[in-house]
Amino acid sequence: MNTLLDVTGVQVKPNYHLELEFENGERRLFDMSAYMDRKPFIQLKQSSLFACASIDYGTVVWPGDIDIAPETLYERSIPL
């Protein structure tokens, strides 16, 4: 199932976790650690860039044109 909900808020948590808020009001926790050894996310691991997460175009983005699909964030996160 592809759930396409825009991300409306993000808070960076320890150990490469993101606390997310979606347009439907749901708050969910996404674990990025499994992605951190893959391109392009490995760049975030080797610097302090991970903490620079922000929202643009309905998803989480980082400097250097790094982003992740909002449906991935929703479907692979756990409700809070």
N, C-alpha and C positions, 0 to 999 in steps of 0.2 A: 504494500500500500504506500503510495507516495502522498504524504501530507505536506502541502505547500502552504506554510504559514510564515509570515515575516517575523524576524527577530526584532523586538522593539527595545530590548535592553540586554546588557552583558556586564557581568562582574567577573574579573579574573580571580580565581581561587588557587590555593597551593596545589602543587603536584599536577600542573597542566589541566586543571579543571575549569570549566566555565559555567557560571550560574547564568541562565538565560531566561528572558521573559519573551513570550510570543504574543502576537497580536490578539489571540483569543484570551489573554490574561493568564495563561498557564506559565508556571515557573518550573524549570527543569534543570538538571545538572548533567553536563556533558563532559566526559573524560577524554581529553585530547592525547593522553600519553601514548596510545597505540599508533598515533599518527606522527609522532615527533621524530621518528627516524626515516620518514618518507619525504620526498620532495613535494612541494616546496617548504613544508613545515619544519624541516631540519634547520632552516635558517633561524627560526624562532627559538630553537633549543640552544643554539650557539651564541645567543646574545640576550639582551634584556627585552627584545621586541615582543615576546609573548604578552608581557604586561601592558602593551600598547593596543590591545584589542579595542575595537570600537564598532559601531554599527553604521553600515552604508548599504543602500539598495536592499534593505530587508535581511541582511545577513551580517555575520561577524567578519571583519576585515582587519588586516594588519598592514603596516608600512611595507612597501615593496610589492604592492599589488597581490598580496596573499589573501585568499578568502576560502571559505568552506561553504558548501551548499546548505541552505537553510533546511531542506528536507532531511539531509544527513544529520544535522544538529537535532532536529526534532525526533526522528525515528530511532536514533541511537543514544538518546538521553533518557534519564529517569526522572519521573515527576518528583517535585519537592512538596 
